[in-house]
Amino acid sequence: MKTDQLYFDDPLCLEFTAEIIEVNPSRDGKFEVVLPATYFYPTGGGQDHDTGKIGGASVLDVYKTEDGRIIHLLDQEIIPGAYPARIDKMRRWQNLQAHTAQHILSRAFEIESNLETISANINSDRPSTIDLDCNDPLKIDFSREEGKANSIVFEDRIVRSYNISDDDIPRIPFRKPPKVSGNIRVVEVDGFDYSACGGTHCLRTGMVGLIKILRIEIQNRKTRLHFVSGYQALQVFQDTHSILTRITGVMDTGKDELVSTIIKQTENNKKMRAELETLRSMSLADEAVQLRDSSFSLGEADLVTRLFPDRAVEDLRKLVGMIRSEKKIVILLGTLEGRKLSLVAGCSDEVHLDARKLLNFHLERFNGHGGGDQFLAQGGCILPTGNLDNLFNETGNYVLSEMDH
């Protein structure tokens, strides 16, 4: 027996008496129940299902079977009988508003830009989407289409729903031809849009409140727009206004001056970063000289080693690059962050030593690895427990043996 779909007759009905005629166990301790008639909307037509309560049980999911029954998935067992039922108001209203808004937006894009809606997805807990037959969104004036859609909302036009037969199709100016035949449900936004649709909708466009396009992206050569309406649009506005208020407070400026203030501060930050980078380079140059002065001789070359705590690896690379530019010198610098060891090795052009071999000689015992070239190499590893007091103990002997070859 098919379930009577009462939500089409009265989409604003949120409370009713549910008569449970069938209960079946489902997976994960859930239960499927069937009603002869229901106001709970099942998932379909790109729209989310309703949630709510039947007696003391929560309605987690609602879906329609091939034979026309509507299944209500409950979180607990319930015996057949009559129970007070309540549909979640916010979820229902957000679905009503988003689905009506989608019809209005799709028609606005058709009128203003001759763009067809390929598909739509209606969500109650996040922005809904419309996919347009367009692979170049730069050609679209989204503010114009958004303005057109909202003008229809503000006119508070009647939204009608009615059923027709196949013979009636030619007299209805459908935005898209119906995909079904037989008993076809039409949703009409008075004098503006005609769509074959099995979703729930507002009774008047004014109930949509407001339509706002949030962002646009390209998906599989289609333009996908994300939009909100009604309660969701209100939430977005409240969140945005709250953030804007906090930013203007932190920056001690008014809303109208915020953009120019941010631009000015961004420019100042760029100058400061450039100045800091100059000072940092000067500091590294001084440090390179000190490290060079701390080297000890290995005959034909000098060796510099140093292990730093929590030092940026990029600093080590710059220091090694500065020092190796001098003649006959070998450098091995490391930094230790927790148990993570990073090493940078460098050799002057005149030294017959491969920096990669020097690096891997120190990392192999910790199962570490690295890469680079014969003049500059970098690598790292995760250390086992223990200290690194003897990390450079064999460095000098290794360098001497390699240069002798």
C-alpha positions in Angstrom: 0.0 0.0 0.0 1.4 3.4 -1.0 1.9 6.0 1.7 -0.3 9.1 1.3 2.0 12.1 0.9 0.3 14.7 3.1 3.3 17.1 2.9 2.2 18.1 -0.6 -1.2 19.2 0.7 0.1 21.2 3.6 3.9 21.8 3.6 3.6 24.0 6.7 2.1 21.3 8.9 4.7 20.3 11.5 2.6 18.3 14.0 0.1 15.5 13.4 -1.0 12.1 14.7 1.1 9.3 13.2 -0.6 5.9 12.8 2.1 3.3 12.8 0.9 0.2 10.9 4.2 -1.7 10.4 7.5 -2.0 12.3 10.6 -3.8 11.1 14.1 -4.0 12.6 16.9 -2.4 10.7 20.6 -2.4 11.0 22.6 -1.0 13.9 19.7 -1.3 16.3 17.4 1.0 14.3 13.8 0.4 13.3 11.8 1.0 10.1 8.2 2.1 10.5 5.5 2.6 7.9 2.5 5.0 8.1 -0.6 5.0 5.8 -0.2 8.8 5.5 2.7 11.1 6.6 3.8 14.7 6.6 7.5 13.6 6.8 9.2 14.4 3.5 11.4 11.6 2.2 14.8 12.2 0.4 14.2 12.8 -3.2 14.4 15.4 -6.0 17.7 16.6 -4.8 16.1 17.6 -1.4 17.0 16.4 2.1 14.5 14.4 4.1 12.7 15.6 7.2 13.7 14.7 10.8 11.7 14.9 14.0 9.9 12.8 16.5 7.3 10.0 16.5 6.3 9.4 20.1 9.5 9.2 22.0 11.5 8.0 19.1 13.7 10.2 16.9 13.2 10.1 13.1 16.7 9.8 11.6 15.9 9.2 8.0 12.9 9.1 5.7 12.9 7.5 2.2 10.5 6.1 -0.3 10.5 2.5 -1.6 9.9 1.5 -5.2 6.4 0.3 -4.3 5.5 3.8 -3.0 5.8 3.2 0.7 7.5 5.8 2.8 9.9 4.4 5.4 10.7 6.3 8.7 13.9 5.2 10.3 13.7 5.5 14.1 16.4 5.3 16.7 14.4 3.0 19.0 11.7 0.4 18.8 8.1 1.4 18.8 4.9 -0.7 18.7 2.1 -0.2 16.1 -0.4 2.5 17.2 -1.2 6.2 17.1 1.5 8.6 18.3 2.0 12.4 18.4 4.5 13.3 15.6 6.5 16.5 15.3 8.6 17.6 12.3 11.8 19.6 12.9 10.7 23.1 12.0 14.0 24.6 11.1 15.0 21.8 8.8 11.6 21.8 7.1 11.6 25.6 6.6 15.2 25.7 5.3 14.2 23.0 2.8 11.1 24.9 1.8 13.0 28.2 1.4 16.0 26.6 -0.4 13.9 24.6 -2.9 11.7 27.6 -3.8 14.8 29.8 -4.1 16.4 27.3 -6.4 13.4 27.5 -8.8 13.5 31.3 -8.7 17.3 31.5 -9.3 17.2 28.9 -12.1 14.5 30.9 -13.9 16.4 34.1 -13.4 19.5 32.7 -15.0 17.4 31.4 -17.9 15.8 34.8 -18.5 18.9 37.0 -17.9 21.7 34.8 -19.4 19.9 32.1 -21.3 21.6 29.5 -19.1 20.0 26.1 -18.3 20.1 24.5 -14.9 21.6 21.0 -15.3 21.1 19.9 -11.8 20.5 21.2 -8.3 21.1 20.0 -4.7 18.9 21.3 -1.9 20.4 21.2 1.6 19.0 22.2 5.0 22.3 22.3 6.9 24.7 23.9 4.4 24.5 26.0 1.2 22.5 24.5 -1.7 23.9 24.3 -5.2 22.9 24.9 -8.8 24.9 23.6 -11.8 24.6 25.8 -14.8 25.4 24.8 -18.4 28.3 27.2 -18.6 32.1 26.6 -18.4 33.1 30.3 -18.2 31.5 32.0 -15.2 33.3 35.3 -16.1 30.6 35.7 -18.7 27.9 35.8 -16.1 26.7 38.9 -14.2 25.8 37.1 -11.0 24.7 40.3 -9.3 22.1 40.9 -12.0 20.6 37.4 -11.7 20.7 37.6 -8.0 18.9 40.9 -8.1 16.3 39.5 -10.5 15.6 36.5 -8.2 15.3 38.7 -5.1 12.8 41.0 -6.9 10.6 38.0 -7.4 11.0 37.2 -3.7 10.1 40.7 -2.6 7.0 40.8 -4.8 5.6 38.0 -2.6 4.1 36.1 -5.5 1.9 33.0 -5.0 3.6 29.6 -5.3 1.1 27.0 -6.5 1.3 23.3 -6.8 -1.0 21.1 -8.8 -1.1 17.9 -10.8 -1.6 17.5 -14.5 -1.7 14.6 -17.0 0.5 14.1 -20.1 -2.2 15.7 -22.2 -1.8 19.0 -20.3 1.9 19.3 -20.8 1.7 21.5 -24.0 -0.2 24.2 -22.2 2.3 24.6 -19.3 5.4 26.7 -20.2 7.8 24.4 -18.3 11.4 25.7 -17.8 12.5 22.1 -18.5 10.4 19.3 -20.0 9.1 16.8 -17.3 11.1 13.7 -16.8 8.1 11.7 -15.6 4.8 10.9 -17.3 1.3 10.2 -16.0 0.5 12.2 -12.9 2.8 15.2 -13.1 3.2 17.6 -10.2 3.7 21.2 -11.2 5.2 23.9 -9.0 4.4 27.3 -10.3 5.9 30.6 -9.1 3.0 32.8 -10.3 3.7 34.0 -13.8 7.5 33.4 -13.5 8.5 29.8 -13.3 6.9 26.4 -14.1 8.7 23.3 -13.0 7.8 19.6 -12.6 8.9 18.9 -9.1 8.3 16.6 -6.2 9.8 18.7 -3.4 8.3 20.9 -0.8 8.0 24.7 -1.4 6.9 27.9 0.2 3.3 29.1 -0.4 4.5 32.5 -1.4 7.9 33.8 -2.6 8.1 36.3 0.3 8.5 33.3 2.6 11.9 32.7 1.0 13.1 35.9 2.7 16.3 36.6 0.8 18.5 34.8 -1.8 22.3 35.2 -1.6 24.9 33.6 -3.9 28.0 32.8 -1.8 30.5 31.5 -4.2 31.0 30.1 -7.7 33.3 27.3 -9.0 33.8 25.2 -12.1 32.8 21.5 -11.7 33.3 19.2 -14.7 33.0 22.1 -17.2 29.9 23.4 -15.5 29.4 26.5 -13.3 28.4 25.5 -9.8 27.0 28.3 -7.6 26.5 27.9 -3.9 23.6 29.9 -2.4 21.6 30.4 0.8 18.1 31.7 1.5 15.8 32.5 4.3 17.0 31.3 7.7 20.4 30.2 6.2 20.9 33.6 4.7 20.1 35.3 8.0 22.6 33.1 9.7 25.3 33.9 7.1 24.5 37.6 7.6 24.7 37.4 11.4 28.0 35.5 11.3 29.5 37.9 8.7 28.3 41.0 10.7 29.8 39.5 13.9 33.1 38.9 12.2 33.1 42.4 10.6 32.3 44.0 14.0 35.2 42.2 15.6 37.6 43.2 12.8 36.6 46.8 12.9 37.0 46.8 16.7 40.5 45.2 16.5 41.6 47.6 13.7 40.0 50.6 15.4 38.3 51.7 12.2 34.7 52.1 10.9 33.1 49.7 8.5 33.3 52.1 5.5 37.0 52.7 6.0 37.8 49.0 6.6 39.0 48.1 3.1 41.3 51.1 2.8 42.7 50.5 6.3 43.4 46.8 5.4 45.1 47.8 2.1 47.3 50.4 3.9 48.2 47.9 6.7 49.0 45.2 4.1 51.4 47.6 2.3 53.0 48.5 5.6 53.4 44.8 6.5 55.1 44.2 3.1 57.6 47.0 3.9 58.2 45.7 7.4 58.8 42.2 6.1 61.3 43.5 3.6 63.1 45.4 6.3 63.1 42.4 8.6 64.4 40.2 5.8 67.2 42.6 5.2 68.1 42.7 8.9 67.8 38.9 9.1 70.2 38.5 6.1 72.7 40.9 7.9 72.4 38.8 11.1 73.0 35.6 9.2 76.0 37.1 7.5 77.5 38.0 10.9 76.7 34.5 12.2 78.4 33.0 9.1 81.5 34.9 9.9 81.5 33.7 13.5 81.0 30.1 12.4 83.8 30.4 9.9 86.1 31.7 12.6 85.2 28.7 14.8 86.4 26.2 12.2 89.4 24.0 12.8 91.9 22.9 10.3 92.1 19.4 8.7 95.2 20.1 6.6 94.0 21.1 3.2 90.6 22.2 4.4 88.8 23.7 7.4 85.8 22.1 9.0 82.8 23.8 10.6 80.2 21.8 12.7 77.4 23.0 14.9 74.2 21.6 16.3 71.4 24.1 17.0 68.2 23.6 19.1 65.0 24.3 17.2 66.6 26.2 14.3 64.9 26.7 11.0 66.4 24.5 8.3 66.2 27.4 5.8 68.6 29.3 8.1 71.0 26.4 8.0 70.9 26.3 4.2 71.6 30.0 4.0 74.5 29.8 6.5 76.0 26.8 4.7 75.7 28.6 1.3 77.4 31.7 2.7 80.3 29.7 4.3 80.9 27.3 1.4 81.5 30.3 -0.9 84.9 30.6 0.7 87.8 28.5 -0.3 88.6 25.0 1.0 86.0 24.6 3.7 83.6 21.8 4.7 80.4 22.6 6.7 78.0 20.4 8.6 75.2 22.1 10.5 72.3 20.5 12.3 69.1 21.4 14.2 67.2 19.3 16.6 63.4 19.7 17.2 62.3 17.1 19.7 63.5 13.9 18.2 63.6 15.2 14.6 67.2 15.8 13.4 67.9 17.9 10.3 71.3 18.2 8.7 72.7 20.5 6.0 76.2 19.7 4.5 78.3 21.9 2.2 81.7 21.8 0.6 83.7 24.5 -1.2 84.3 23.9 -4.9 88.0 23.3 -4.3 87.4 20.5 -1.7 87.4 17.0 -3.3 84.5 15.8 -1.1 80.9 15.0 -1.9 78.4 16.8 0.5 75.9 14.0 -0.1 78.3 11.4 1.2 79.1 13.5 4.2 75.4 13.9 5.0 74.6 10.2 4.6 77.6 9.2 6.7 75.9 10.9 9.7 72.4 9.9 8.9 72.8 6.2 8.0 73.2 5.1 11.6 69.8 6.6 12.4 68.2 5.2 9.2 67.9 8.7 7.8 68.4 9.9 4.3 68.8 13.1 2.3 69.6 14.5 -1.1 71.3 17.3 -3.0 74.5 17.6 -5.0 78.2 17.4 -4.3 78.3 21.0 -3.0 75.1 21.2 -0.9 73.0 18.4 0.6 70.2 18.3 3.1 68.4 15.4 5.0 67.0 14.3 8.3 65.6 11.5 10.4 63.7 10.7 13.6 66.1 9.8 16.4 65.8 7.0 18.8 66.0 7.8 22.5 69.4 9.0 23.5 71.6 12.1 23.1 73.6 13.5 20.3 76.8 14.4 22.2 78.9 12.3 19.8 77.2 13.4 16.5 80.3 15.1 15.1 82.9 12.9 16.8 83.9 11.1 13.6 83.3 14.0 11.2 86.9 15.1 11.0 88.3 11.5 10.4 85.7 11.0 7.7 86.6 14.2 5.9 90.3 13.4 6.1 89.8 9.9 4.7 87.7 11.1 1.8 90.1 13.9 0.9 93.0 11.4 0.9 91.1 9.4 -1.8 
